[in-house]
Amino acid sequence: MPASLHLIAISGSLRAASCNTALLRAVQSVAPSHIHVTLFAQLAQVPPFNPDIDIETVPLLAQLRDQIIAADGVLIASPEYAHGVSGVMKNLLDWLVNTPAFANKPVATLNTSPRAQHAF
């Protein structure tokens, strides 16, 4: 049996009927038994980025950072808005960019829109 893998999946959409979130849930449901996919579902609770605030004082972000560090990889599915990722996804990335969360971490980006050209 292959070694187990743990992936963190993050949707950049807050829509209840988000196609990007549905895609990540589909990945989660069809993943082989040795691949565990954890969907981060608290994006709406991430506060606006403020460089004066230490990430350690925001438990949700400190926990996500630690989960990403411990994971084997990250899956990001985000809609494209204004030629980039969604604002809530950009906000989350701003919080995590100065942490070791993504250092040498494999990241796959997905987008469900056939019109997307710039986000990923």
Backbone as CSV, one residue per row, in Angstrom:
resi,resn,N_x,N_y,N_z,CA_x,CA_y,CA_z,C_x,C_y,C_z
1,MET,0.851,-1.188,0.000,0.000,0.000,0.000,0.892,1.245,0.000
2,PRO,0.520,2.285,-0.775,1.308,3.511,-0.802,1.291,4.206,0.556
3,ALA,2.312,5.013,0.794,2.352,5.795,2.030,1.167,6.746,2.058
4,SER,0.678,7.042,3.249,-0.459,7.944,3.340,-0.024,9.387,3.091
5,LEU,-0.929,10.153,2.527,-0.718,11.571,2.260,-1.838,12.359,2.906
6,HIS,-1.486,13.530,3.420,-2.494,14.409,3.991,-2.439,15.737,3.254
7,LEU,-3.582,16.149,2.696,-3.686,17.393,1.949,-4.671,18.331,2.630
8,ILE,-4.344,19.618,2.636,-5.266,20.652,3.090,-5.880,21.273,1.842
9,ALA,-7.197,21.349,1.801,-7.909,21.927,0.662,-8.554,23.239,1.093
10,ILE,-8.332,24.288,0.291,-8.861,25.611,0.617,-9.611,26.148,-0.593
11,SER,-10.882,26.482,-0.384,-11.674,27.117,-1.431,-11.644,28.614,-1.213
12,GLY,-11.444,29.355,-2.291,-11.424,30.809,-2.219,-12.792,31.428,-2.405
13,SER,-13.837,30.646,-2.263,-15.194,31.151,-2.440,-15.989,31.017,-1.153
14,LEU,-16.792,32.025,-0.868,-17.682,31.973,0.289,-19.093,31.563,-0.093
15,ARG,-19.377,31.427,-1.379,-20.723,31.068,-1.837,-21.118,29.685,-1.338
16,ALA,-22.348,29.576,-0.874,-22.849,28.281,-0.408,-22.849,27.261,-1.536
17,ALA,-23.141,27.704,-2.758,-23.200,26.797,-3.908,-21.945,26.925,-4.778
18,SER,-20.817,27.173,-4.169,-19.568,27.371,-4.905,-19.145,26.115,-5.665
19,CYS,-18.855,26.294,-6.947,-18.339,25.183,-7.757,-16.930,24.799,-7.321
20,ASN,-16.132,25.781,-6.884,-14.774,25.479,-6.435,-14.783,24.664,-5.148
21,THR,-15.672,25.010,-4.225,-15.806,24.215,-3.005,-16.328,22.823,-3.334
22,ALA,-17.296,22.749,-4.245,-17.829,21.443,-4.659,-16.724,20.580,-5.273
23,LEU,-15.843,21.192,-6.050,-14.726,20.451,-6.636,-13.824,19.873,-5.545
24,LEU,-13.512,20.675,-4.535,-12.661,20.178,-3.452,-13.358,19.076,-2.658
25,ARG,-14.661,19.203,-2.474,-15.409,18.132,-1.788,-15.409,16.858,-2.624
26,ALA,-15.485,17.009,-3.939,-15.426,15.838,-4.821,-14.055,15.173,-4.720
27,VAL,-12.996,15.978,-4.707,-11.644,15.425,-4.531,-11.576,14.657,-3.219
28,GLN,-12.132,15.251,-2.181,-12.148,14.621,-0.857,-12.884,13.282,-0.899
29,SER,-13.988,13.223,-1.622,-14.803,12.005,-1.623,-14.247,10.894,-2.519
30,VAL,-13.481,11.242,-3.548,-12.956,10.207,-4.443,-11.483,9.882,-4.192
31,ALA,-10.883,10.555,-3.230,-9.467,10.288,-2.942,-9.289,8.847,-2.488
32,PRO,-8.226,8.205,-2.947,-7.948,6.845,-2.474,-7.797,6.829,-0.953
33,SER,-7.948,5.671,-0.373,-7.950,5.561,1.093,-6.663,6.043,1.746
34,HIS,-5.561,6.052,1.018,-4.302,6.501,1.618,-4.091,8.016,1.495
35,ILE,-5.056,8.715,0.866,-4.969,10.177,0.746,-6.103,10.793,1.548
36,HIS,-5.745,11.535,2.583,-6.720,12.196,3.449,-6.745,13.680,3.083
37,VAL,-7.931,14.180,2.723,-8.093,15.572,2.323,-8.935,16.284,3.381
38,THR,-8.378,17.329,3.975,-9.083,18.131,4.976,-9.461,19.457,4.349
39,LEU,-10.745,19.763,4.330,-11.237,21.007,3.753,-11.273,22.090,4.826
40,PHE,-10.571,23.194,4.577,-10.632,24.349,5.462,-11.927,25.088,5.143
41,ALA,-12.845,25.095,6.090,-14.189,25.632,5.843,-14.475,26.908,6.628
42,GLN,-13.456,27.549,7.155,-13.662,28.739,7.981,-13.150,30.020,7.327
43,LEU,-13.080,30.057,6.004,-12.525,31.227,5.328,-13.285,32.504,5.680
44,ALA,-14.584,32.409,5.881,-15.383,33.598,6.227,-15.017,34.167,7.593
45,GLN,-14.371,33.373,8.446,-13.997,33.851,9.774,-12.594,34.464,9.825
46,VAL,-11.883,34.463,8.719,-10.523,35.028,8.704,-10.639,36.550,8.727
47,PRO,-10.017,37.196,9.726,-10.125,38.656,9.809,-9.306,39.333,8.705
48,PRO,-9.604,40.592,8.425,-8.793,41.318,7.446,-7.320,41.336,7.882
49,PHE,-6.436,41.177,6.911,-5.008,41.139,7.224,-4.560,42.461,7.825
50,ASN,-3.783,42.360,8.888,-3.187,43.526,9.534,-1.791,43.127,9.973
51,PRO,-0.746,43.687,9.376,0.616,43.286,9.730,1.007,43.632,11.168
52,ASP,0.201,44.448,11.840,0.476,44.765,13.244,-0.020,43.683,14.199
53,ILE,-0.798,42.737,13.672,-1.341,41.662,14.505,-0.512,40.402,14.288
54,ASP,-0.039,39.824,15.375,0.722,38.574,15.317,-0.239,37.425,15.055
55,ILE,0.103,36.588,14.103,-0.771,35.455,13.734,-1.054,34.552,14.940
56,GLU,-0.158,34.526,15.906,-0.364,33.707,17.108,-1.573,34.160,17.911
57,THR,-1.981,35.408,17.752,-3.134,35.918,18.509,-4.455,35.635,17.805
58,VAL,-4.384,35.013,16.646,-5.595,34.636,15.903,-5.597,33.105,15.817
59,PRO,-6.215,32.429,16.787,-6.140,30.961,16.860,-6.498,30.243,15.565
60,LEU,-7.512,30.707,14.854,-7.911,30.067,13.601,-6.750,30.048,12.608
61,LEU,-6.040,31.164,12.493,-4.935,31.258,11.543,-3.714,30.492,12.014
62,ALA,-3.425,30.544,13.295,-2.282,29.788,13.827,-2.518,28.288,13.639
63,GLN,-3.756,27.855,13.851,-4.081,26.433,13.666,-3.971,26.041,12.195
64,LEU,-4.480,26.864,11.283,-4.370,26.558,9.858,-2.910,26.531,9.429
65,ARG,-2.132,27.492,9.875,-0.701,27.503,9.557,-0.052,26.192,9.986
66,ASP,-0.342,25.754,11.197,0.237,24.510,11.708,-0.252,23.291,10.924
67,GLN,-1.519,23.305,10.520,-2.050,22.201,9.715,-1.377,22.143,8.348
68,ILE,-1.147,23.300,7.750,-0.468,23.333,6.456,0.972,22.860,6.596
69,ILE,1.650,23.299,7.634,3.035,22.858,7.866,3.086,21.339,7.998
70,ALA,2.122,20.753,8.704,2.108,19.307,8.930,1.635,18.515,7.708
71,ALA,0.941,19.171,6.790,0.384,18.482,5.621,1.464,18.185,4.587
72,ASP,1.147,17.235,3.719,2.046,16.900,2.620,1.871,17.833,1.432
73,GLY,0.741,18.517,1.355,0.488,19.427,0.245,-0.797,20.195,0.457
74,VAL,-1.027,21.164,-0.427,-2.194,22.033,-0.335,-2.885,22.077,-1.698
75,LEU,-4.209,22.003,-1.677,-5.026,22.206,-2.867,-5.783,23.508,-2.692
76,ILE,-5.680,24.408,-3.655,-6.399,25.676,-3.601,-7.287,25.767,-4.834
77,ALA,-8.585,25.983,-4.603,-9.533,26.212,-5.689,-10.188,27.557,-5.439
78,SER,-9.994,28.476,-6.364,-10.508,29.824,-6.160,-11.114,30.366,-7.443
79,PRO,-12.230,31.080,-7.310,-12.748,31.763,-8.489,-11.813,32.911,-8.864
80,GLU,-11.961,33.381,-10.080,-11.177,34.523,-10.544,-12.035,35.772,-10.463
81,TYR,-11.518,36.780,-9.789,-12.172,38.083,-9.707,-11.144,39.138,-10.054
82,ALA,-11.473,40.040,-10.960,-10.600,41.160,-11.325,-9.187,40.692,-11.675
83,HIS,-9.103,39.642,-12.459,-7.822,39.106,-12.948,-6.941,38.537,-11.839
84,GLY,-7.534,38.021,-10.796,-6.763,37.405,-9.722,-7.647,36.514,-8.877
85,VAL,-7.073,35.994,-7.809,-7.855,35.178,-6.889,-8.842,36.057,-6.146
86,SER,-9.801,35.448,-5.517,-10.808,36.205,-4.771,-10.161,36.999,-3.640
87,GLY,-10.833,38.039,-3.222,-10.312,38.880,-2.144,-10.113,38.117,-0.848
88,VAL,-11.033,37.205,-0.525,-10.888,36.447,0.716,-9.705,35.482,0.640
89,MET,-9.428,34.948,-0.555,-8.257,34.079,-0.713,-6.974,34.902,-0.607
90,LYS,-6.949,36.058,-1.253,-5.774,36.941,-1.163,-5.530,37.333,0.288
91,ASN,-6.599,37.634,1.016,-6.483,37.984,2.430,-5.838,36.845,3.230
92,LEU,-6.296,35.609,2.989,-5.726,34.459,3.689,-4.251,34.288,3.347
93,LEU,-3.921,34.415,2.083,-2.515,34.286,1.670,-1.654,35.386,2.285
94,ASP,-2.209,36.594,2.405,-1.458,37.673,3.057,-1.103,37.304,4.503
95,TRP,-2.031,36.664,5.214,-1.761,36.235,6.582,-0.647,35.181,6.642
96,LEU,-0.619,34.290,5.660,0.282,33.134,5.734,1.628,33.333,5.045
97,VAL,1.772,34.383,4.244,2.974,34.540,3.430,4.248,34.697,4.272
98,ASN,4.171,35.280,5.424,5.361,35.472,6.260,5.535,34.376,7.301
99,THR,4.880,33.249,7.093,5.032,32.106,7.977,5.722,30.995,7.191
100,PRO,6.168,29.948,7.875,6.779,28.833,7.144,5.763,27.877,6.517
101,ALA,4.491,28.239,6.504,3.436,27.325,6.044,3.671,26.794,4.634
102,PHE,4.041,27.657,3.709,4.162,27.232,2.324,5.606,26.968,1.884
103,ALA,6.549,27.078,2.799,7.954,26.847,2.441,8.143,25.398,1.989
104,ASN,8.591,25.211,0.760,8.839,23.889,0.178,7.607,22.986,0.193
105,LYS,6.420,23.585,0.209,5.172,22.821,0.271,4.591,22.710,-1.135
106,PRO,4.324,21.504,-1.614,3.658,21.367,-2.910,2.250,21.960,-2.840
107,VAL,1.913,22.778,-3.835,0.604,23.414,-3.904,0.045,23.199,-5.302
108,ALA,-1.192,22.736,-5.369,-1.891,22.602,-6.648,-3.035,23.605,-6.650
109,THR,-3.188,24.313,-7.750,-4.269,25.277,-7.871,-5.277,24.773,-8.891
110,LEU,-6.545,24.959,-8.557,-7.645,24.506,-9.396,-8.614,25.660,-9.600
111,ASN,-9.333,25.629,-10.712,-10.356,26.629,-10.971,-11.410,25.970,-11.830
112,THR,-12.662,26.139,-11.470,-13.731,25.445,-12.170,-14.284,26.208,-13.371
113,SER,-13.883,27.441,-13.551,-14.428,28.233,-14.642,-13.622,28.092,-15.916
114,PRO,-14.270,27.772,-17.024,-13.540,27.673,-18.281,-13.098,29.053,-18.785
115,ARG,-13.640,30.132,-18.227,-13.252,31.482,-18.629,-12.075,32.033,-17.843
116,ALA,-11.695,31.399,-16.750,-10.611,31.920,-15.914,-9.295,31.894,-16.693
117,GLN,-8.576,32.987,-16.644,-7.303,33.082,-17.345,-6.170,33.583,-16.472
118,HIS,-6.494,34.281,-15.391,-5.462,34.961,-14.626,-5.264,34.437,-13.204
119,ALA,-6.302,33.877,-12.605,-6.201,33.479,-11.197,-5.211,32.367,-10.999
120,PHE,-5.173,31.390,-11.906,-4.247,30.270,-11.786,-3.830,29.828,-13.157
